[in-house]
Amino acid sequence: MNKKCIGCGEILQTIDKTKEGYVSSKKYEEALLCERCFKIKHYGESYVIDKKPDMTSLINRLNRQRKNVLFLIDSITINNEVLDTIKELKTNTYVVITKRDLLPKSVRDYKLINYITENTGKDKVLVISSKKKNGIDELYNKLYKDGIKEIYVLGYTNAGKSTLINTILESKGKKSTITVSSNPNTTTEEIKMKIDDITFIDTPGFVSENSIINYIDLKDYKGLLPKREIKPKIHTLKKGFMILLGDIIRIENNSEDTSLIFYFNNDIKLEKMHIERNERLKDLDKTTLRVSLSEDIVVFGVGFIKIGKEANLDIYIANKNVISKRKKLI
């Protein structure tokens, strides 16, 4: 019988070190993790596997088989692509807004829940923080009371699927086993995990072509991810001025004075300066947005920007498709 890595779900193999599931022949018998998961877990090493899951086929299969779905959505990078994906699910779906601890405490949970319900039509929406262990018991109890025996866990890369399952395991006094990392595609095959009365099936994270992770070095990407509660940074931007967000984004204001409120990693440096004769980051991909007061700007994968007044903005970034607008979240 083939052994599977308990971290990523791949079948363990000793033939090709460059392929998923590799473990040395000397360690095969006692191995529980493939070499990649072992190094991520114990040494924090970074790997990218070019094995993108077929999102459409998976959703179609779950709809056809009427499977229960737990769809995780990262609270800081909700965009229309993610919302549209949720709407494609026609089966019994629970939407879980993760990483609640990253948003300011002043943001009310009911606002997040109402936003998802209004924009997806789903009425089973919960808010959690696996890191703080907030909402974990409530989620499990909700599924138990609804008679859920088996549920598929879906979401885009870095939404926190594996972290959630591990946190539920720990809350039940069991040992966490699934490999957790900010690397894309850490889980590469379905992993079944029975926790008391409910079987959770972790699936490979959906990979968006519009995420910034595709266009910058993995090490740089990991440095952009917020690790504690975000402290919004407010800047008034006059016409003819710009703001640099670290070394990844240049935002120019070509309209009347406006204010921008940044929800990003607190450690990312913001610099405001005059546009004239300043070429920094101007070699990046450019997009022009007219943003109304009822809209946010999302940088898919790392954060979002609120607008204080309608504005025309030129934005430079590694790939313009990373930038999108959505209805204002908060």
FENRAPE-V685993 format. One record per backbone hydrogen bond with DSSP energy under -0.5 kcal/mol. NH is the residue of the N-H (numbers start at 1). CO is the residue of the C=O. E is the energy in kcal/mol with one decimal. If there is no record, write none. Layout:
# FENRAPE-V685993
nh->NH co->CO e->E
nh->NH co->CO e->E
This chain:
# FENRAPE-V685993
nh->5 co->10 e->-3.4
nh->6 co->32 e->-2.6
nh->9 co->5 e->-1.7
nh->12 co->3 e->-3.1
nh->13 co->21 e->-2.6
nh->17 co->15 e->-0.6
nh->19 co->16 e->-1.3
nh->22 co->19 e->-1.1
nh->23 co->13 e->-2.0
nh->27 co->24 e->-1.3
nh->28 co->24 e->-0.7
nh->31 co->27 e->-1.5
nh->35 co->22 e->-3.4
nh->38 co->34 e->-2.4
nh->39 co->35 e->-2.1
nh->40 co->36 e->-2.2
nh->41 co->37 e->-2.8
nh->42 co->38 e->-2.5
nh->43 co->39 e->-1.8
nh->44 co->39 e->-0.5
nh->44 co->40 e->-1.0
nh->45 co->39 e->-1.5
nh->49 co->184 e->-0.6
nh->50 co->48 e->-0.5
nh->51 co->49 e->-2.1
nh->55 co->53 e->-1.3
nh->58 co->54 e->-2.1
nh->59 co->55 e->-2.6
nh->60 co->56 e->-2.6
nh->61 co->57 e->-2.3
nh->62 co->58 e->-2.5
nh->63 co->59 e->-2.5
nh->64 co->60 e->-2.5
nh->65 co->61 e->-2.5
nh->66 co->62 e->-0.5
nh->66 co->63 e->-0.7
nh->67 co->62 e->-2.2
nh->69 co->92 e->-2.5
nh->70 co->152 e->-3.6
nh->71 co->69 e->-0.6
nh->71 co->94 e->-3.1
nh->72 co->70 e->-0.6
nh->72 co->154 e->-3.1
nh->73 co->96 e->-2.6
nh->75 co->98 e->-1.5
nh->77 co->74 e->-1.2
nh->83 co->79 e->-2.2
nh->84 co->80 e->-2.6
nh->85 co->81 e->-1.8
nh->86 co->82 e->-2.0
nh->87 co->83 e->-1.8
nh->88 co->84 e->-0.9
nh->88 co->85 e->-0.7
nh->89 co->86 e->-1.5
nh->90 co->88 e->-0.7
nh->93 co->91 e->-0.5
nh->94 co->69 e->-2.9
nh->95 co->124 e->-3.0
nh->96 co->71 e->-2.9
nh->96 co->94 e->-0.5
nh->97 co->95 e->-0.5
nh->97 co->126 e->-3.1
nh->98 co->73 e->-2.2
nh->98 co->96 e->-0.7
nh->100 co->128 e->-2.1
nh->102 co->99 e->-1.9
nh->103 co->99 e->-0.5
nh->103 co->100 e->-1.0
nh->107 co->104 e->-1.9
nh->108 co->106 e->-0.5
nh->111 co->108 e->-0.8
nh->112 co->108 e->-1.3
nh->113 co->109 e->-2.6
nh->114 co->110 e->-2.7
nh->115 co->111 e->-2.1
nh->116 co->112 e->-2.1
nh->117 co->113 e->-2.5
nh->118 co->114 e->-2.8
nh->119 co->115 e->-1.6
nh->120 co->116 e->-1.2
nh->121 co->117 e->-2.3
nh->125 co->123 e->-0.8
nh->126 co->95 e->-2.5
nh->128 co->97 e->-2.7
nh->129 co->134 e->-2.4
nh->133 co->129 e->-1.0
nh->134 co->129 e->-1.7
nh->139 co->135 e->-1.9
nh->140 co->136 e->-2.3
nh->141 co->137 e->-2.9
nh->142 co->138 e->-2.1
nh->143 co->139 e->-2.2
nh->144 co->140 e->-2.5
nh->145 co->141 e->-2.8
nh->146 co->142 e->-1.7
nh->147 co->144 e->-1.6
nh->148 co->143 e->-2.5
nh->151 co->199 e->-2.6
nh->152 co->68 e->-2.7
nh->153 co->201 e->-3.0
nh->154 co->70 e->-2.7
nh->154 co->152 e->-0.6
nh->156 co->72 e->-0.6
nh->157 co->206 e->-2.6
nh->159 co->156 e->-1.7
nh->164 co->160 e->-2.1
nh->165 co->161 e->-2.1
nh->166 co->162 e->-2.5
nh->167 co->163 e->-2.4
nh->168 co->164 e->-2.5
nh->169 co->165 e->-2.4
nh->170 co->166 e->-2.4
nh->171 co->167 e->-2.2
nh->172 co->168 e->-1.1
nh->172 co->169 e->-0.8
nh->173 co->170 e->-1.7
nh->174 co->169 e->-2.7
nh->179 co->7 e->-1.0
nh->186 co->183 e->-0.8
nh->188 co->8 e->-1.3
nh->188 co->186 e->-0.7
nh->189 co->8 e->-2.0
nh->191 co->202 e->-2.4
nh->193 co->200 e->-2.7
nh->195 co->193 e->-0.6
nh->195 co->198 e->-3.3
nh->196 co->194 e->-0.6
nh->198 co->195 e->-2.0
nh->199 co->149 e->-2.6
nh->200 co->193 e->-2.9
nh->200 co->198 e->-0.6
nh->201 co->151 e->-2.4
nh->202 co->191 e->-2.7
nh->202 co->200 e->-0.7
nh->203 co->153 e->-1.2
nh->206 co->155 e->-2.5
nh->208 co->206 e->-0.6
nh->211 co->208 e->-1.3
nh->212 co->300 e->-2.5
nh->214 co->211 e->-1.8
nh->215 co->212 e->-2.0
nh->216 co->212 e->-0.7
nh->221 co->217 e->-2.4
nh->222 co->218 e->-2.5
nh->223 co->219 e->-1.2
nh->224 co->220 e->-0.6
nh->224 co->221 e->-1.5
nh->225 co->221 e->-0.8
nh->230 co->102 e->-3.3
nh->232 co->230 e->-0.7
nh->233 co->262 e->-1.7
nh->234 co->232 e->-0.5
nh->235 co->260 e->-2.5
nh->237 co->235 e->-0.5
nh->237 co->258 e->-3.6
nh->238 co->236 e->-0.6
nh->240 co->253 e->-2.3
nh->241 co->238 e->-2.0
nh->242 co->273 e->-2.8
nh->243 co->251 e->-2.2
nh->244 co->271 e->-2.9
nh->245 co->243 e->-0.5
nh->245 co->249 e->-2.6
nh->246 co->244 e->-0.9
nh->246 co->269 e->-3.1
nh->248 co->245 e->-2.0
nh->249 co->245 e->-1.4
nh->250 co->316 e->-2.0
nh->251 co->243 e->-2.6
nh->252 co->250 e->-0.5
nh->252 co->314 e->-3.1
nh->253 co->241 e->-2.3
nh->254 co->252 e->-0.6
nh->254 co->312 e->-2.7
nh->258 co->237 e->-1.9
nh->260 co->235 e->-2.8
nh->261 co->306 e->-2.4
nh->262 co->233 e->-2.8
nh->262 co->260 e->-0.6
nh->263 co->304 e->-2.6
nh->264 co->262 e->-0.6
nh->265 co->224 e->-0.6
nh->268 co->265 e->-1.9
nh->271 co->244 e->-2.1
nh->273 co->242 e->-2.3
nh->275 co->240 e->-2.5
nh->278 co->275 e->-2.0
nh->279 co->277 e->-0.5
nh->282 co->279 e->-2.2
nh->284 co->281 e->-1.5
nh->285 co->317 e->-1.6
nh->287 co->315 e->-2.4
nh->289 co->313 e->-2.8
nh->291 co->289 e->-0.7
nh->291 co->311 e->-2.8
nh->295 co->292 e->-1.6
nh->296 co->326 e->-2.1
nh->297 co->305 e->-2.6
nh->298 co->324 e->-3.1
nh->299 co->303 e->-2.8
nh->300 co->298 e->-0.8
nh->300 co->322 e->-2.2
nh->302 co->299 e->-2.5
nh->303 co->299 e->-1.8
nh->304 co->263 e->-1.4
nh->305 co->297 e->-2.9
nh->306 co->261 e->-2.6
nh->307 co->295 e->-0.6
nh->308 co->259 e->-3.0
nh->311 co->291 e->-2.3
nh->313 co->289 e->-3.1
nh->313 co->311 e->-0.6
nh->314 co->252 e->-2.1
nh->315 co->287 e->-3.3
nh->315 co->313 e->-0.6
nh->316 co->250 e->-2.9
nh->317 co->285 e->-2.7
nh->322 co->319 e->-2.0
nh->323 co->320 e->-1.4
nh->324 co->298 e->-1.7
nh->326 co->296 e->-1.5
nh->328 co->294 e->-2.7
